[in-house]
Amino acid sequence: HLPHVLSFALVEQILGEADAELKFSYAAGGFRDFTRIAASSPEMWRDVCVANRAALLDELDGYTRVLARLRAAIDAGDGAALEAVFARSRAARKAWQGRGGPPAAEPVKK
């Protein structure tokens, strides 16, 4: 359920910015892909989050720790640390896909 919470959180973060409309106007494929699930039912996801709060809080804590490490690497200009995380993540994502993870959604064609 963590991906849904993160998707809603990204949109919420942008909505809280003074230049939200400008940011939305620049948003492209990555934003579309990451936030697709933020179009889901708010009522359903409220209930899912409340019903699964203990597990979800554990996952949020872990995600927060990873974000803190990434923030520290960005702040320090530590490209090697960033690349290491990105490479591990890419390999894990490809391995998951290879084990039968669902294919990525096709991009919207205009």
Helices and strands as residue ranges (DSSP letters): H 2-15, H 20-26, H 29-35, G 36-39, H 42-51, H 53-76, H 79-98
